[in-house]
């Protein structure tokens, strides 16, 4: 990536993060101090989870001169379809109607296969029946601001805006060591969605969120879909145990010098979380 493009990407990220921070600070100053108890009943909520998704990954890395690369499904490269992924989350309830949140998880996959077709990755062509090592790494960091239309001890409903940063790298190498190709991209994708929760009983809490946004930033044109449904059982005043189902789809077209082509991947499956509130 050239320096001008790097600067523009970093400028967009910094501007959005600054706007989110400013919104949260303004909310703290303006909100009604006597708004009462919130749905979580706490200022901070930390979450540590294990996500066990099915993973579908499709990529295409184009060469110079507009030559299209081979569109690959990673299942055909010997990469495992299921992984256990640790995930971290934090929510700061700035005021009863305003919150700042962040999430992080990463996935590393590797596999080995022999090719049944000729594969073009960038400017490298892997011949028929070549033995190949494949690697795929994805780090996902999301941060944002949430506003609740209402938020009390039994229910809440609101929206979230944020920035979802996808840091993805891919590599393919022939066992002979004579052919190898890598590509990487860091794509900042803004997000928007709705979130809500309802107390099923004194101990059981149900929350759901749905988000989607598609647009173009610098050399990236992409869309992100994020859905989840979570049931928490409260274990006393501070701890909770949660079971959820999550779905994340990322679709990016890139003209970045480090990756010209297309990336699409989906994560979907159950997760188990332990929460701590204070």
N, C-alpha and C positions, 0 to 999 in steps of 0.2 A: 504494500500500500504506500503511495507517495505521501510526503509530509503534509501537503495541503489537505488531502482527504482525511488523514489522521486528525488534523486540527479541527476540521468541520465536524467529524463524528464526536470527538471529545467535547466540542462546544455545545452540540445538541444535548449530550448526556448531562453536562454540567448545568445547562440552562433549565432542563426539566427538573432535575433534582433540586436546584435552587428554588424553583417555583413551588415544588411540593413542600419544602421546608418553610418557605414563606407563608404558604397557606395554613400549615399547622400552627405556626407562631401567631398568625392573625386570629385563628380560631380560638387559641388559648386566651387571648386578650379580650375577645368579643363575646364569648359564650356566657350563658347565664350560670353563675357559680352555684345556684341552688337547684340544679336540674334533677337531682335525685339519683337513685341507684341505677346502674347500667345492667345490661344483660349478663356480662361476665362478672360484675361486682368487684372489679379490680382495675388497677391502673396499668399493670403490665401483665402480659401473658406470653410465656415461653412454651414452645412445642418442639419435641424431638420425636421423629417418626421413622418407620421403616416402610418404604413404598415397594410393592412387588408388582410392577407393571408388565404387560406385554409391550414390546417395543417394535414398531414398524419404521424402518428408515429407508429413504430413497434419496440418492444423490446423483448429480451429473456435474462433472468438472470439465469445462470447455477449454480448448487449446487456443493458441494464437491465431489471428486471422479469422476469427469467428467459426472455427471448426468445432462442431458439437461433439462433446464426449458421450460415452455410453451411459445411459441411465441405469443405475444399479439398485437392486433391492438387496439390502445387506443380509437377508436370510440366505441368499445364494452364495455369499462369501464365507459362510461358516460361522458367523457371529450368532451367539445365543439370543433367543427371542425374549427370554425372561431373565430379569436381574433383580436382586434386592438392593434398593437404593436408600441410603440414609438421607433424611431431609431435616432441615432446621427452619423454624419460624418464630417470629416475634411480633407482637402487637403492642403499641403504646397508645393507651386510651388518653389522649391529650385532654379532652373535655368530653362530657357525655355524648355529644353529637360528632366529635371529631377524633380521628385516630390516624396514626402512622404505622405502617406495617412493612415487614420484609421477610422474604423466603429465599432459601438456597438449597439446591441439590446438584449432584453431579453423577455422571454415568461414564464408565470406561468399559469398552467392549473390544474383544479381539477374537480372531478366528483364522482358520486355515482351510483352503480349498484348492481344487484344481479347476481351471476354467473350461467350460463347455463351449464358449464362444470367444471371439476376439474382443478384447476390452480396451477402449481408449480412455485414459485419464489424463486430462490436460494435453500435453504434447507427447506423452508416452503411450505406446501401444504394447499391450501384453498379449502374446500369441495364444493360439488354441492349445489347451492341455498344459498350460503353465501352472506350476504350483505356487500359490500366492498366500502371503501373510497379510491380513487386513486389521487395521485398528481404527476405532472411532471413539472420540471423547467429546462429551457435552457437559458444560458447566452452565447452570441456569441461576441467575440472581435477579430477583424481582424486589422492587421497593415502590411504595406509593402512599397515597393519602385516601382516607375513607370518610365519607359524610353520612350520618344516619338521619333519616327523616323523623324517626322516633326510635327511642332506645330506653327501655325500662327493664325491670327484673324478669319479665316474662316473654318479651319479644323485642326484635329490632328489625329495621329494614333501611337499606341505604345503598350508596354506590361507591365504587372505588375507581380511582385513576392512578396509573403508575407507569413504571418503565421496567420492561422485562429484557434483560441483557442475555443474549445467547452467545456463548463462547464455544465454538465448535471446531474440531480439527479431525482430519481424516488422512490415513496413509495406506498405501498399497505397495507391496514389494514382492518381487519374484524370489523364490527360494534360492535361485542361483546367485542373487546379489547384483546382477547386472542391470536390472530394471527396477525403478522405484519412483513413486510420485507421492507428494503430500499436498494438502490444501488446508487452509484454516480461515475462519471468518469470525468476527465479533460483531453481532448485529443487535443494536438497541431498538426494541420494538415497544412503542407506547401501548398501554392497555386500558380498557374501560369495561366495567361490568357492574352487576347488581349483586348484593349480598344480603342475607337475612337469616334470622334465627327465631326459634320458638321453643319454649320450655314445655316438654311433654309431661313432665312431672317435677317434683322437687329435685330429683337426682339426674333426670335425663334431659339433655339439650340437643336439639337438631338444628344444624346450620347448613346452608346451601349457598353456592355462588355460581354465577354464569357470566363469562366475559368474552368479548370479541372485539378486535380492531384490526383493520388493514389499511396500510398507507405506505408512502415512499419517503425514506430518509437517506439523503446523500446517494450512495451507490447501492442501497438495499431497497427492494420492494417486497413487502411481506405482509403476512396476516398471522394472527395468533388467536386460538380458541382455547379457553380455560374453563372447565366445568368441575364441580366437586359437590359431594353430599357427605355430611359427617354427623355421626351420632356420638355424643360424649356422655360418659357416666361420671358424676362428680364424686370424688373420694375425699370427703371432708372439705375443709375450708379452702385448701390451696391446690390440691392435686386433682387430676381428671385422667380418665382412660378413654381414648377415642378410636372409633372404627370408621373408615371413610372409603369412598370410591372416587377416584380422580381421573380426569381426562385432560390431556394437553396435546394440542396439535400446533405445529409450527411449520409455516410454508414461506420460504424465502428465495427470491431470485437476486443474485448478486453480480455486480460488475466490478467488484473489488479486485485489485491486482493479485491478491493472495488467493482468491477463489472466484473465478468466473463460471457461473453455472447456476444450479438449482439445488436446494436442500428442502426436503420435507420429512418430518418425522412425527410420530404419534406415540404417546405414552398413555396407557389406560389400564387400570387395575386397582386392587384394594391396598389400603395402607392402615397401619396401626400406629397410634400416637399416644405419647404421655405428655400431659400438659401441667404446667405449674403457674399459678396465678398469685400475684401479690400487689 
